[in-house]
């Protein structure tokens, strides 16, 4: 017996070492994949990508658009009653643009935003307006998403599809890294006497009539098996019905399974 136990322990230790090496390698790969995608899905990278899309969209504006931008912005801001916008605060104008432009159609909204951004980037005369530099630092990420949708809808859709794939891969890698973080530990299965007793006691009722109820425990008939704990079995044995010998005729107790 000692030989067999020793062999078992050695095999268990070897299996744990092999699994631990594989776990460590898999964990390192998951962490590397997670970290490689972390920058791509970050808010800073999203902001940079979106501003690139917006910049490319207004780069197509010609000289006429740059010259006409102040007039378009003046006409647009005439309907905005925010006192800081009236005072020429470009940061507030950018912040409230989406809400202020709700009454415009798509083309008017695009022309107005292009004019504002041409002024914000210095390509058009800003007049009384003063814009933060760079303008994108003063705008929230959701607002920048809205600007990209107004100026370059198809490009935004393509970027969002790519980002969604990267976010999915990042989340999957992060989940695997967390799942594989704990070292492998193989330990022998231990069984408590109570748990073992609960598994080893089976009572079969061969009665073809009504089910038996002994010590509050119901035993269905027709050869059906009821599994009970050691404590329950002790209560059954103490019951008058069991002691009168009914178990010898109808109930069979199986041990060792």
N, C-alpha and C positions, 0 to 999 in steps of 0.2 A: 504493500500500500504506500509506503514512504516513497518508493521509486516513482509510482504513478503520480503522486501529488507533486513531487519535485518537477517531473516533466511538465505537468500542467502549469505550474507556476512559471517555469522558464518560457514555455510557449506564450503564456499570457503577457509576460514582460516584453518578449520579442515583438508580439503583435502590437503592443502599446507603443513601442519605439518606432515601428514602421508606420503606424497610423499617425503618430505625432509628426514625423518628418513630412508625410504627405499633407497633413493639415497645415503645417507651417508654410510649406511651399504654396498651397492653395490660398492661404490667408495673405501671403505677400503679394501674390498675383492680383487678388481682389483689391487690396489696398492701393496697389500701383494703378489699376484701372480706375478706381474711384478718384484718386488724386489727379490723374491725367485729365479727367473730365471736370474736375472741380472748377477750374478757371473758365472753361467753356460755358458753364451754366451759371456762373456768378452774375450778380446784378451789374457789376462794373463792366464785364464783357458784353452783356446784353446792351447796356447803354452805349458802349463804343460801337457795336455793330449797327444799332439803330441810327445813331448819329451819322454813321457812314452812309447808310441808305438815304437818309434825309439830305445830306450834303450832295450826294450824287444826283438826287432829284432836282435840287435848286441850281446845280451847276449847269443844267441845260438852259437856264434862263438867259436870254440875250440882253443886249444893251438896252433895248426898248423897255423890257420888263424892269430893269434896274432903275431907269429914269422915271418910270411910272409908279414905282413902288410907294414913294411918300404919299402920293395922292390917294392910292388905294387904301393905305393904312389910315390916313386922315378920315376918309369916308367910313371905313370900318369902325374906327374908334369913336366916331360921333355918336354911336348908339350904346357905348359903354359908359356907365355912370360911376364907375369906381374912381374915387378921388385921386388915387395914386396913378391910375392910368391917365387921368386928365393932367396930372403933374408931370407926365413923361416917363414914368417908371416902366422900363421895358421888361423887367423881371415879372412884374405883376401882369403886364399885358400878355406875356407868354403863358402865365399860369391860368389866366381866365379865358384864354383864346377859345378853347373848345366849347365852353358853355356859351360864350358870346356869339359864336358862329353857328349856333343851332338853327337859326332862322334862314341860313343861306343854303343854296343848293350845292351839290358836290363841286361843281366848277368854280362857283364863287368862293366857297370855303378854301379850295386849293389855291386860287389866285391870292386871297387875302393872307393865307399862311405863308405862301412863297414871298409875298411882299414884306411881311414882318421879318422873316428870316433873312431876306436880302439886306434889310436894314441892320439886323442883329449881327450879321457877319461882316458888315462894312462894305458890302458890294453896292449898296444903295445909300443915299444920304439919309441919316437918321433924324435930322431936324432937331426937334426939341427932345426926342426920346434918347434915353441913355440905357444901353443894354449891358448886362454882365458879360465878362469875357473869361473863358468861352461861354457862350450862351447856354449850352447844354447842362452846365453844372448847376444852373438855377432852376432846372425843370425836373419834376419827378419822373420816375421811370414809366408809370402808367401814362403820363401826358406825352412822353416821347413816343411811346407805342402808338398813341392816337395821332400824333403828327406824322409818323411814318405811314400809317394807314391812309391819311388824307393825301399825302404827296406821292406815295409809291405803294399802293395796295398790293399788287402782284408780288413785288419784291418782299414785302412784309410777310405775306402768306408763305412764301418759300422759306424765309428765314425761320418763321415759327414752326414749320414742319421739321426743319433740321434741328432746331432747339429742342422740340418735344422728343425727338429720338435720342438726343444727347442726355436729356433729363431722365428719360427712361433707363438708359444704360448706366447713368450715374447712380440712380436709386437702386438698381439691381446690384451693382458692384458694392455699394455701401451696405446693403442688406447682407450680402455674402461675407463681406469683411467682418461684420458684427457677429454673424453666425459662426464663423470660423475662428473667432478671437480666443476662445478658451482652449487651453491645452487638453490633449487627449488623456483620459484617465479610464483605465479598465480595471474594475474591481469585481471580486466575486459576488454573485448574487446572494444576499442574506435573506433568510426567512425566519420570521418570529414564530414561536410556538403557536401563538393564537392564529396567525395567518395560515400556518400549515394545517392546523386542526380544522380551520374553516374550509379548507380545500379537500380534506380527506374524509369528511363525514357526509355520506349521502344516504338518504332515507327513501326507499322505494315502497310505495303503497300499492299492493296487488289487489286491493278491494275493488270490486266491480260495481259497488253500490255508491252511496254518497261519500264525499270526501271526509276524511277524519280531521278533527281539530283537537290537538293535544297541546296543553300549556299555551294556548293562544296562537299556535302555529298550525297552519292549514296544510294538509297533505293530500293533494289530488289523487284520485284513484286511477285504475286501469294501467298500473305499472309505471306511472310517472314518477320522476325523481325530484326530490326536494333537497337542496343543499343547505345545511345549517351550520352555525358556528358551534364551537365547543360549549360555550355558555348556554346556547339554546338547547343543545343536545342534553346537557345536564338537567335543565328544567323539564325537558320531555321525560327523561328517565325518572324524575321525581314525581311525575303526575300519577294519580290513581289509575287512570286509564292504561298507562304503560305498564304499571306494576301488576295489573290484573292479568297480564299475559297476552293482551291483544297483539302485541308486536310479534309474537311467535307465529301468529296465524296470518297476519296481513302485512306487517311491516318488516322489511329486510334492511339491515344496516350494512353498508359497504365501507371498509377502511382501506387505506393504502393507495388511493387513486389521486 
